[in-house]
Amino acid sequence: MNIDALRYPVGQWEKPLAFDRKKIATQIQIITDFPEKLKSKATSFSAQQLEKTYRPGGWTAIQVINHCADSHMNAFIRFKLALTEDKPTIKPYAEAKWAELADAKSFPADSSVQLIEALHARWAALMLSLDDEQWNAGFIHPEHGGELKLFQTVSLYAWHCEHHYGHLDLIM
């Protein structure tokens, strides 16, 4: 398998250009289902598998799981900012450096899975309450070249769930 297939097991994210409520419903379902899929995968790993990387130079399974908690907490906050402020500029974070911190490298997977379960339940409830106008709210992401609307952001994070689940599949 080539390195790109290992890096992007479900392909790279494609930014949607148009609002599509049907696609959003599917993406919310992916985000809703992710905690249970992640829990099932994480509990099937041995201690050795949790320390295994999905590719040379890649993160370990535990880093991937803890990264999802970090990333999705940031996403939830970005949703709230976009809904309560006029195109706020969000602060990016150095996710590769976060993945090297002690908690990301060794914090128990089940604790991050529990966090993701609660976070995704609340995040899904928020997303299901949004009307069309709210889905078109956005934030400025300095690293993504401008504004990301919430309908684009839900697409990104549905992809993110599948992307990292794909990484964990490579460890099995």
C-alpha positions as CSV (number, residue, x, y, z in Angstrom):
1,M,0.0,0.0,0.0
2,N,1.5,3.4,-0.9
3,I,2.0,6.2,1.7
4,D,-0.9,8.3,0.4
5,A,-3.3,5.3,0.9
6,L,-2.0,5.0,4.4
7,R,-2.2,8.7,5.1
8,Y,-5.7,9.1,3.6
9,P,-7.4,5.7,3.8
10,V,-10.8,7.2,2.8
11,G,-9.4,9.8,0.4
12,Q,-8.9,13.5,1.1
13,W,-11.7,15.8,2.2
14,E,-13.5,17.7,-0.6
15,K,-15.0,21.0,0.5
16,P,-18.7,21.2,-0.5
17,L,-19.6,24.4,-2.3
18,A,-23.4,24.2,-1.9
19,F,-25.7,23.7,1.0
20,D,-27.4,20.3,0.9
21,R,-29.7,19.4,3.8
22,K,-29.8,15.7,2.7
23,K,-26.0,15.4,2.8
24,I,-25.9,17.2,6.1
25,A,-28.3,14.7,7.6
26,T,-26.0,11.9,6.4
27,Q,-22.9,13.7,7.9
28,I,-24.6,14.2,11.2
29,Q,-25.4,10.5,11.3
30,I,-21.7,9.7,10.7
31,I,-20.8,12.0,13.6
32,T,-23.6,10.4,15.8
33,D,-22.4,6.9,15.0
34,F,-18.7,7.5,15.4
35,P,-18.5,7.1,19.3
36,E,-20.0,3.6,19.2
37,K,-17.8,2.6,16.3
38,L,-14.7,4.0,18.0
39,K,-15.6,2.4,21.3
40,S,-16.0,-1.0,19.6
41,K,-12.6,-0.6,17.8
42,A,-10.8,0.8,20.9
43,T,-12.0,-2.0,23.2
44,S,-10.9,-4.6,20.6
45,F,-7.2,-3.4,20.7
46,S,-4.6,-5.1,22.8
47,A,-2.2,-2.9,24.8
48,Q,0.4,-3.6,22.0
49,Q,-2.0,-2.5,19.3
50,L,-2.8,0.8,21.1
51,E,1.0,1.5,20.8
52,K,1.2,0.5,17.1
53,T,1.2,3.1,14.3
54,Y,-1.0,2.9,11.2
55,R,1.9,3.9,9.0
56,P,5.7,4.6,9.3
57,G,5.9,8.0,11.1
58,G,2.2,8.0,11.9
59,W,0.5,8.3,15.2
60,T,-0.2,5.3,17.5
61,A,-3.8,4.1,17.9
62,I,-3.9,5.8,21.3
63,Q,-2.7,9.1,19.8
64,V,-5.4,8.8,17.0
65,I,-8.1,8.3,19.6
66,N,-7.0,11.1,21.9
67,H,-6.5,13.3,18.8
68,C,-10.2,12.8,17.9
69,A,-11.2,14.0,21.3
70,D,-9.0,17.1,21.0
71,S,-10.1,17.8,17.5
72,H,-13.8,17.3,18.0
73,M,-13.8,19.5,21.1
74,N,-12.3,22.2,19.0
75,A,-15.0,21.6,16.3
76,F,-17.8,21.9,18.8
77,I,-16.5,25.2,20.1
78,R,-16.1,26.5,16.5
79,F,-19.7,25.7,15.9
80,K,-20.8,27.6,19.0
81,L,-18.6,30.6,18.0
82,A,-20.0,30.7,14.5
83,L,-23.5,30.6,15.8
84,T,-23.0,33.3,18.4
85,E,-20.6,35.7,16.7
86,D,-20.3,37.3,13.2
87,K,-17.7,35.3,11.3
88,P,-15.3,34.9,14.2
89,T,-11.6,34.2,13.4
90,I,-10.8,30.9,15.2
91,K,-7.5,30.0,16.7
92,P,-5.9,27.1,15.0
93,Y,-3.9,24.6,17.2
94,A,-0.8,22.7,16.5
95,E,-2.4,19.2,16.4
96,A,0.9,17.4,15.6
97,K,2.4,19.0,18.7
98,W,-0.7,18.2,20.8
99,A,-0.4,14.6,19.7
100,E,3.1,14.5,21.2
101,L,2.0,15.7,24.7
102,A,2.0,13.1,27.5
103,D,-1.8,12.9,27.7
104,A,-2.2,12.3,24.0
105,K,0.5,9.5,24.0
106,S,-0.7,7.7,27.1
107,F,-4.1,8.7,28.4
108,P,-6.4,5.7,28.5
109,A,-8.4,5.3,25.3
110,D,-11.6,4.5,27.2
111,S,-11.6,7.9,28.8
112,S,-11.3,9.7,25.5
113,V,-14.0,7.5,24.1
114,Q,-16.3,8.5,27.0
115,L,-15.5,12.1,26.3
116,I,-16.3,11.6,22.6
117,E,-19.6,9.9,23.4
118,A,-20.8,12.8,25.5
119,L,-19.5,15.4,23.2
120,H,-20.9,13.9,20.1
121,A,-24.4,13.5,21.7
122,R,-24.4,17.2,22.6
123,W,-22.9,18.2,19.2
124,A,-25.5,16.2,17.3
125,A,-28.3,17.7,19.3
126,L,-27.0,21.2,18.5
127,M,-26.7,20.4,14.8
128,L,-30.2,18.9,14.6
129,S,-31.6,22.1,15.9
130,L,-30.0,24.3,13.2
131,D,-32.1,26.0,10.5
132,D,-30.8,26.7,6.9
133,E,-29.6,30.2,7.9
134,Q,-27.6,28.9,10.8
135,W,-26.0,26.2,8.6
136,N,-24.7,29.1,6.5
137,A,-23.0,30.8,9.5
138,G,-19.3,30.4,9.4
139,F,-16.0,31.2,10.9
140,I,-12.6,32.4,9.6
141,H,-10.0,29.7,9.7
142,P,-6.6,31.3,9.0
143,E,-5.1,28.0,7.8
144,H,-7.9,27.0,5.5
145,G,-7.8,30.2,3.4
146,G,-10.8,32.0,4.7
147,E,-14.4,31.3,5.8
148,L,-15.7,27.8,6.5
149,K,-19.5,27.7,6.8
150,L,-21.1,25.2,9.2
151,F,-22.4,23.1,6.4
152,Q,-18.8,22.7,5.2
153,T,-17.6,22.1,8.7
154,V,-20.0,19.2,9.4
155,S,-18.7,17.7,6.1
156,L,-15.1,18.1,7.3
157,Y,-15.7,16.4,10.6
158,A,-17.8,13.6,9.2
159,W,-14.8,12.9,6.9
160,H,-12.5,13.3,9.9
161,C,-14.4,10.6,11.8
162,E,-14.1,8.2,8.8
163,H,-10.5,9.2,8.1
164,H,-9.2,8.3,11.6
165,Y,-11.4,5.3,11.8
166,G,-9.7,4.2,8.6
167,H,-6.4,4.7,10.3
168,L,-7.5,2.5,13.2
169,D,-8.6,-0.2,10.7
170,L,-5.0,-0.2,9.3
171,I,-3.7,-1.2,12.8
172,M,-5.9,-4.3,13.1
